[in-house]
Amino acid sequence: MPHKLNLSKRHHFKKHTYRQSDYAKYNQSLRDRGRIDIWLSDEIMDNWQIEQRTYDGTGSSPKFPDSTIMTCHYLRLIFKQPLRQTQGFIDSFLKEMGHTELVCPDYSSLSKRLSQLGVKTPAFKFTDKPDEGLAAIAIDSTGLKEFCKGEWHQEKHRINAKRSWKKAHFGVGENHIIHAAALTEKSTMDFQVLDELCEQIDIEVEHISADKMYDTDAVYETLSNAFPEADIVIPPKDNLYADEAHHGKRMSNLVAYSALGPMRWQKEKRYGKRNVSENAMHRYQCIIGPKLHSREFNNQQQEMMLGASILNRFTQLGMPDSYRVA
């Protein structure tokens, strides 16, 4: 459970054991994540660069479309390379494929065009597939380090390392697809970006879960307006008291929490679905990385959005289907 009761005593509990029922399929999907052709499709290659450019006296039209810039940054994030190495890697790959007339955008163009991509929500969602029923959404946030000096440099020159990170907010479905994402300053509270996250979610939702940080009347009002039929599952804060001035669903959670107790409330309200948000943040920091490479905030926002899109693409390739055995 995300909210662990008697945390100081949990070292006596034996960890659960799981087995995979689709090991061969998932193992192949892990290998497919390293394939370059899942990003360089025929459509991308046919429109890699624009040969017919217009010159109107104020400058020329872009040589490379946004799809090319986006593909280059996908490969950069996956293989964790700086911009110059990414340019050399893609140039050599295009040459090996026989596309001698194609070149990779210059590293300075990749940096400048990143903030102009205008990606508003993570890509590679399952919106193009038939309706699979109502979804459950879990909302949470994590910290990402900014481009900065190393720990040795910070300690020697007494630089405050706490100032060098941003906060990433995610809205994750129970199928591990990231439906909404946002990057803010570290001083931004989690509930302050809830409107932006809700606007990105374009599916019907029946269950929404979050931690105690989101237990405010404003959060309940926002979620109720965006998803009127959804069950909002947020554990009440310790200092919350019953009052008619509070939101109705918030008071309903408080009454149920007090009557059932923490563990039974979590089970009956399916609060364990919030694990997908914790898992998504762990996957982002392990697969994409725990820090941002861009220095400008607009570039950092687009970089984080592309990283969330990569995770969605990897999820589509395959996820483990496990079951508990002990």
N, C-alpha and C positions, 0 to 999 in steps of 0.2 A: 504494500500500500504506500502511496506517496506520503501520507501522514502516519508515521509509525508511532503507535502507542507503546509506552514503556521502553523508550529507545535505549536507555542505559542497561537494560536487561536482555536486549535482543541478541547478544553474543551467545546466549545459551540455545538459541533456536537454530535448528539445522536448516541449511540452505536447500531450497527446492531443486529437484533434478528434472531436466527436460530432455526430450528427444525430438529429432526432426523427422517428419514423415515424408519430406520431399528433398532429401539431402542432395541427390544427384542434380535436380533441377536448380536448386539454390546455388550449388557449387558452380554450375555453368554460368549462372547469372553474375556471380562474382568475377569470373574470368571475362565476361562480356563487358564489365565496367571499364576495363582497360583498352577496349577496342576503339579505334579512332573513327571507324566508318559509321558509328552510331551518331556522330556529330556532323560528319562530312557526307551528307546525303546527296543524291543526284540533283535535287532541287537547289541545294546550297552551291554545289560545284557549277551548275549551269548559270547561276547568277552571282558568281564569286566577285567579279568586278565589271564595271560598266565601261564599255569601250566608246559608246556614243555619248560624249560629254558636251555640254553646252557652255559657251563663253559669252556672257552678256556685258562684259566690261567691268563688272563689279566682282568678278571671281568666277570660277568654274563650278559645275555641279560635282558632288562627291564621286570619287572614283570607286569607292567600296560602299556597298549598301550596309544598312544596319545589321542584316543577317550575317554578313561576313565578320563584322566587328564583334558581334555577339559570339559567334563560333570560336574566334580566336581567344576570347576571354574565357569561354568554357574550357578549352584545352589548357589555358594558362592555370586556371584554378585546379583542374583535375591533376595535372602533373606538377603543380606547385613550382612554377618557373617564373623568374622575373620577365619583364616585357622583352628585353633584348634577346634572351634565350628562347622565348616563345616565338619571336620572329624568325630566328635561325632554324628552329625546329620545324615550323610550318613550311618555310621555304624549301628545306631539304625534303620534306615529305611530299610536297607538290611536285618536286623534280623527280622523285622516285616513282610517283604515280604516272609520270609522263605528261603532266600539265606544265610544260616549259614556258607557256605563254602567261601563266598565272604567277602572281607573287603575293606574299603576305603584306598586309599594311605595315607601314613603318611603325616602330615602337612608340614614337611621339604621337602619331595619329591614333594608335590604340588608347593611349592615355587621355588624349583630348576628347575623343569620341565617346568614351565610356560614360561620361556624365550626360551625354546627349541621347542616349538610348531610350530613356523614358520608360523603363520597365516599371509598371505600377503594381504588379502582382506576380508571384511565382508562376512559371510556365510548367508545361507537361502535367496538367491535371487530368483527371479522368472524365472531364466534362464532355468529351466526344464519344463516350460509350453510353449504352442504354442505361436507363435509370435503375440503380441498384438499391433503391430504398432510401429512407432517411439516414442521415449521417450523425455521428457524434463528434463534437469539436472540443479539443482541449487547448487552453490558452496559457502561455507562460513566456518567460524571457530569460536571457542569459547574457553574459558579458563577453565581448570580443576585444582583444587588445589592439591598439592602434600601432602603426608603424613608428617605432621609437628606438632608443638606444637599449642595449642589453642590460642585464641586471648588474654586471660588474661596473659599467659606466654610471649607472644610477647610484650605486652605493659610493663610488669614489667621489663623485661630484655632488652628492647629496641631492639628487633629483627625486622629487615626489613621484613615485611610479603609479600612485592611485589616480592620477589625472589622465592616464594614457589608455583609456578604454571607452568603448561605446556599448550601448545596450541594444540587443536584437530581440524583437518580439515576434512570436510565432503563433499562428492558429492552425492546429494540426488535426486532421481527421483520423478516425480509428483505423483506417487502412494505411496510415503513415504518410499520406500525402499532405504537404504543406499548402494549405489553401490561402493563407494570408501571412504577410511578413512586413516588418517595419524596423528601421534602424533609427535610434534617437541618441541624444546625449545621455550620459550616465545619471544626470540629475532628474531626468524625466521619470515620473512614476508610471507603473505598469498600466494602471487604469486610464491614464490620460491619452493613450493611443488606441483605446478600445474602439472608438468610432471608425478610425482608419482601417483597423483589422476587419470589422464587420462589413465595411463597404466592399472588401475584396472577396468575401465569401459568397459564392454564387450558387450554392446548393441548398436544399432544404435540410434543416437541422432539427433534431429531436432531443438532443442532449448536449449540454454545455457544462464543462467542468473547469475549475480554476482553483488556485490556492487562496489562503486567507487574505492575501494582499488585495484581492479584488472584492472583498466583502464590504461594499459601500452601496448606498441607495442609488448613486449615479450609475454604477455598473449595472445594477439590476434594471434600472430604467432604460439604459442603452440596449442591453441584451433583450429585454422584453419588446422594445420597439422594433428591433431588427429581426427577432425570431419569436413571434408571439406564442407559438405552440410548443416551444422548446422547454425542456425541464432544466432549470438552472441549478447546478450542484456546486455550491461554494460553502465550505465550512465556516461557521460564524466565528467572529473574533471573540477573544476571551472576555473583553469588556462590553460586549453587546448586551443590551437589555431590551425587553419587550416594550414596544411603544407603537401606538397607532400611526405615528408620523413616519415610520419606516415603511419601505416597500412591502407589499403583501407577500410576495414570494420569499423575500428575505426573512420575514417573520415566520413563514411556514417552515423554512429550513431550521431556524432557531428552535422552534417548538419540537420538531422531529429529532434534532440533534440532542436536545436535553432529555427527551423521553426515551430514545433508543440507546443513547450512549455512542461514543465515537466509532467503535468497530462495527457495530450493527448498522449504524447510519451509513457508513461507508459502503457496506455490502448491499444494503437495500437500495441505496441511491446510485449504485454502480460508480462510485467515486474512483475506483481503480482504473477507469478509462483515461484518467489524467496521465497515466504512465506514458502514453504515446507522446505527449509534449516533452517530458523529461528525456525520453528516448531520442526524439528529434534533435534536441539541443546537444545531446551526447554524440549523435551521428554527425552533426554539422562540425563540431570541434575535432572529431577524429578524422573525418573524410576530407572536409574542406580545409580545416585548420582552425586553431584558436585565436588567430589574429587577422587583422585587415592589412592588406598590402598597399592600398591606395592612401594618399595623404590628404586629399581634398574630401570634404564631407559628402558632396554630391557623388563623387566617384565611389566612396565607401558604401553609400546607399545602393548604388547599382551593383557593386561587387557582391554585397550580401544577398541581393535579390537573385543574381545569377547563381550564387552558391545554393540557395534554396531550390532553384530550378534544377540544378544538377542532382540534388538529392531526390527530387520527384522523378527524374529520369531513371535513376538507379532503382528506385522503388518499383517502377514499371517493369524493369528487367526481371525482378523477382525478389521476394522476401521469404525468410524461413517460415515454414508452417510447423510449429512445435507444439508438443503436448506434455503435460506433467505426468511423470511416472513415480515420483516419490516426494 
